Structures are given as structure tokens and as C-alpha cells.
């Protein structure tokens, strides 16, 4: 069995079930791994402040990959240092502020671990959806461009119905090629980071910081925004609930879904060797 010294674990759709709850079996497996000296990293598109409550519920001091790799933070016992941070260039930011205003889409603007947006009747249902899923609270402004002139956020999310989101995903992947990294996560989320920034880029950063060869890192995920991480790690594990595209990029696939504590299966099968 491959030796695993670090586990990078996606949060939504992997560690948490579809109701955004932490299965006790997942918590127990992570605690067992940590007790055996395996480092744990939580990797998510979420802000740091909405990952930390999950970390606390698990009870393991984690390295945090936030904003789809836009920022990497060390463990709490280290003072939670920022290990890596790459914001989005201002020209891309201005493009999305203009586009979402012209077409009345909700745009999540993440800066300084705060979530800002412009309000509107069409945007409200998506705001409520996002808050219920993540616990994040919105700070409302009249005009993002005027409220944050020249500010480069760590990440943006454009929220739309899935079919519309998919169309925009394909369009922006072409028109913004080389200028931004565009990916999908939840059915309504179109996530934007700086060009070249994704969860996969965080793996070598963590490997160097903690002296762990990438060959001894296991990454577990379910969505398109996890593909870079699965590719970069020595062992990429796709959840049973992952899309065919994600499974095709993985080295192995769990038998159980996120609603069946599939993350615990991955940890015990390929990191601990106990099943």
C-alpha cells in the first residue's frame, strides 16, 4: 500500500453529506488518521471563516486550502499563517462586475475573508441559497466597483441556474483563456480565480511547506474544481457521487457516496489500510 502522509479533502460533496452535515464516521476516520501522524488539509471554494467551523467540528488542526486554492493557510497551532495568496487581476474583476450588473446576475466578491455583493430581487434567492449552504453572511453594497476601487478579490462566484451557468462556463473558458481560471462546483456556482490558480496548485505549496513529497499526498474530491487537486496528488480519489469527468481523472473511486461516509472509506482504505 502507498504510504500517505497528508490527506487533502474537499468539503462539500465529499467530507459533508448533501444536507451539509458531517457524518460521524468521517470525523472518526480523520481523528484516527491524525492520531497516526497524517496531516489533514481541508480544501474548498469556501472562505476560511466558513471552513474553520467544520475543522472545529472534526476536532483536527488542519491546513486550509480556501477559495479553490486562491489562499492557503497553515494550521491554527502555527497561528494560521498565510502560506499562499493569489488574487484576481483587476481587469478580470472589472469585467465580471460589469457583466453581472448588465445581466443582473449575483456576483460573490471575496476580499479579506469577507463576502460582498450588490443586492437585487433576482439575486436574493441565490443569496439565500448560498447562505443556507455555507453559513456565510453577505455584506451589501450599492456598487462593487465604487465600494472597492482597485481591489483585487481572492475569488469571485457568479451564481445562476445550472443550464445558464454551464453556458457561461463554456463561454468564459474561451473568452477569458489565460486571464482567469473558470470552474464549476455546486450546480449554480461558476467560480473564478486568477489564471493558473486552483486547488491543484496548493498541493506543491503544502508539500514544500511541510516536507511531504507529493507522492505521499492523497486528495479526495467530487466536483470539477477538485480535478487539479486529484491530478497533483500522488493518489487522486474520486467519490462515488462524482461526475464521470472527475472519476476519469482519479486513480481510484470510492464505493460509497458522500451521503454514505465515502470520505471515511477513502481514508481507511487508502491511507490507513484498515479496510
C-alpha positions in Angstrom: 0.0 0.0 0.0 1.2 3.5 -0.9 2.4 5.5 2.2 0.2 8.5 2.8 1.5 11.3 5.0 -1.1 14.1 4.1 -4.7 13.9 3.1 -6.3 16.9 1.2 -10.0 16.5 1.5 -12.7 18.5 -0.4 -15.5 19.7 1.9 -18.9 20.0 0.1 -19.9 16.8 -1.7 -17.0 14.9 -0.1 -16.5 15.4 3.6 -20.1 16.7 4.1 -23.3 15.0 3.0 -25.9 16.6 0.8 -27.5 18.2 3.8 -24.2 19.8 4.7 -23.7 17.6 7.8 -20.6 15.9 8.9 -21.1 12.1 9.1 -19.7 10.8 12.4 -17.8 8.1 10.6 -15.9 10.7 8.6 -14.9 12.6 11.8 -13.7 9.3 13.4 -11.6 8.4 10.4 -10.0 11.8 10.3 -9.2 11.7 14.0 -7.7 8.2 13.6 -5.5 9.5 10.7 -4.3 12.5 12.7 -3.5 10.3 15.6 -1.3 8.2 13.3 0.6 11.4 12.3 -1.1 12.0 9.0 -1.5 15.7 8.2 -5.0 16.8 7.2 -5.9 19.6 4.8 -9.5 20.8 4.1 -9.8 22.1 0.5 -12.7 24.1 -0.5 -14.0 27.0 -2.6 -15.3 28.5 0.7 -13.9 31.3 2.7 -11.5 30.5 5.6 -14.1 31.6 8.1 -16.7 29.1 6.8 -14.2 26.2 6.7 -13.0 26.7 10.3 -16.3 25.7 12.0 -16.1 22.4 10.1 -12.5 22.0 11.2 -13.6 22.6 14.8 -16.4 20.0 14.5 -13.9 17.4 13.2 -11.5 18.3 16.0 -8.3 18.1 13.9 -5.9 21.0 13.4 -6.0 21.4 9.6 -4.1 23.1 6.8 -6.7 25.1 4.9 -7.0 25.4 1.1 -9.6 28.1 0.7 -11.1 29.9 -2.3 -10.3 27.0 -4.6 -6.6 27.4 -4.0 -6.6 31.2 -4.1 -5.3 31.2 -0.5 -3.6 28.5 1.6 -3.4 28.9 5.4 -1.4 27.0 7.9 -2.7 25.2 11.0 -4.2 27.0 13.9 -1.4 25.8 16.2 1.0 27.7 13.9 -1.0 30.9 14.2 -2.9 30.2 10.9 -0.2 31.8 8.7 -1.0 32.7 5.1 1.2 30.3 3.1 0.0 31.4 -0.4 -2.3 34.1 -1.7 -3.0 35.0 -5.3 -5.9 37.4 -6.0 -7.7 38.0 -9.3 -6.3 40.7 -11.7 -8.3 43.9 -11.7 -9.1 43.7 -15.4 -10.9 40.4 -14.8 -12.6 41.8 -11.7 -13.9 44.8 -13.7 -15.2 42.5 -16.5 -17.3 40.4 -14.1 -18.6 43.4 -12.2 -19.8 45.0 -15.4 -21.1 41.7 -16.9 -23.1 40.7 -13.8 -24.6 44.2 -13.4 -25.6 44.4 -17.1 -27.3 40.9 -17.0 -28.5 41.0 -13.4 -26.5 38.0 -12.0 -25.4 37.6 -8.4 -21.7 38.1 -8.0 -20.0 37.0 -4.8 -16.9 39.2 -4.2 -14.4 37.7 -1.7 -11.9 40.0 -0.1 -10.3 39.9 3.3 -12.4 36.9 4.2 -15.5 39.0 3.8 -18.3 38.3 1.3 -19.6 41.4 -0.5 -22.3 41.7 -3.3 -24.8 44.0 -4.8 -28.4 43.4 -3.8 -31.4 42.9 -6.2 -34.7 40.9 -6.3 -33.4 38.4 -8.9 -30.3 37.9 -6.8 -31.9 37.3 -3.5 -32.9 33.6 -4.0 -29.3 32.8 -4.9 -28.0 34.8 -1.8 -30.3 32.8 0.4 -29.3 29.5 -1.2 -25.6 30.3 -0.7 -26.1 31.4 3.0 -28.0 28.2 3.8 -25.3 26.0 2.3 -22.3 27.7 3.7 -23.4 29.9 6.7 -21.6 32.9 5.0 -23.2 36.3 5.6 -23.4 38.9 2.9 -22.2 42.5 3.2 -24.3 44.5 0.8 -23.0 47.4 -1.2 -24.6 49.6 -3.9 -21.8 49.3 -6.4 -18.9 46.9 -6.0 -16.6 49.0 -8.3 -17.1 52.1 -6.3 -17.0 50.3 -2.9 -13.7 48.6 -3.7 -11.9 50.6 -6.3 -8.7 48.9 -7.5 -9.3 46.0 -5.0 -8.4 42.5 -6.3 -10.5 39.8 -4.6 -9.2 36.4 -3.9 -12.2 34.8 -5.7 -15.5 35.5 -7.4 -18.6 33.4 -7.9 -21.3 34.1 -10.4 -24.5 32.3 -9.4 -27.1 31.2 -12.0 -29.4 28.3 -12.8 -27.4 25.3 -13.8 -28.1 25.3 -17.6 -27.3 29.0 -17.7 -24.2 28.5 -15.5 -23.0 25.8 -17.9 -23.4 28.0 -20.9 -21.5 30.8 -19.3 -18.8 28.4 -18.1 -18.1 27.3 -21.7 -18.2 30.9 -23.0 -15.9 32.3 -20.4 -13.4 29.4 -20.7 -12.8 30.7 -24.2 -13.1 34.4 -23.9 -11.0 34.6 -20.7 -8.5 31.9 -21.6 -5.1 32.8 -20.0 -6.7 35.6 -18.0 -8.7 33.7 -15.4 -9.4 30.1 -14.2 -13.1 29.3 -14.6 -14.6 26.2 -12.9 -17.8 24.7 -11.6 -18.7 23.3 -8.2 -22.2 23.3 -6.9 -24.9 23.3 -9.6 -25.4 27.1 -9.5 -21.8 28.1 -9.0 -19.4 29.5 -11.6 -16.2 30.0 -9.7 -13.4 32.4 -10.9 -9.8 32.6 -9.6 -6.6 34.1 -11.1 -5.2 32.3 -14.1 -3.4 29.1 -13.0 -5.0 29.2 -9.5 -6.9 26.1 -8.5 -6.8 23.5 -5.7 -4.1 21.6 -7.5 -1.7 24.4 -7.3 -2.0 24.3 -3.5 -0.6 20.7 -3.3 3.0 21.5 -4.1 2.8 24.6 -1.9 1.8 22.4 1.0 4.2 19.7 0.1 7.2 22.1 0.3 6.0 23.8 3.4 5.5 20.6 5.4 8.2 18.5 3.8 5.9 15.9 2.4 6.5 14.5 -1.1 3.5 14.9 -3.4 3.7 11.2 -4.0 2.7 10.7 -0.3 -0.3 13.1 -0.6 -3.8 11.7 -1.1 -6.5 14.1 -2.5 -10.2 13.3 -2.3 -13.0 15.2 -4.2 -16.1 15.0 -6.2 -16.5 18.1 -8.4 -14.8 19.8 -11.4 -13.0 22.2 -9.1 -11.3 19.2 -7.4 -9.7 17.8 -10.7 -6.5 19.8 -10.4 -6.0 18.5 -6.8 -6.6 14.9 -7.8 -4.1 15.3 -10.6 -1.4 17.0 -8.4 -1.6 14.5 -5.5 0.2 11.1 -5.5 -3.1 9.4 -5.2 -6.3 11.1 -6.5 -9.6 9.6 -5.1 -13.0 10.4 -6.6 -16.1 10.0 -4.6 -18.8 7.6 -5.9 -21.1 10.6 -6.3 -18.5 12.4 -8.5 -19.3 13.2 -12.1 -17.9 10.9 -14.9 -15.4 13.6 -15.8 -13.9 13.7 -12.2 -13.9 9.9 -12.0 -11.9 9.7 -15.2 -9.2 11.9 -13.7 -8.9 9.9 -10.5 -6.6 7.0 -9.7 -9.3 5.2 -7.7 -13.0 5.7 -6.9 -14.8 5.0 -3.6 -17.7 2.6 -3.4 -19.7 4.9 -1.1 -21.1 8.4 -1.8 -20.7 11.4 0.4 -24.1 10.5 2.0 -22.6 7.2 3.0 -19.4 8.5 4.6 -17.4 7.8 1.4 -14.6 10.0 2.8 -14.1 7.7 5.7 -13.9 4.8 3.2 -11.2 6.6 1.3 -9.2 7.4 4.4 -9.4 3.9 5.8 -8.9 2.1 2.5 -6.0 4.0 1.0 -4.4 6.0 3.9 -4.8 3.8 6.9 -5.1 0.4 5.2 -7.7 -0.7 7.7 -10.3 -1.9 5.2 
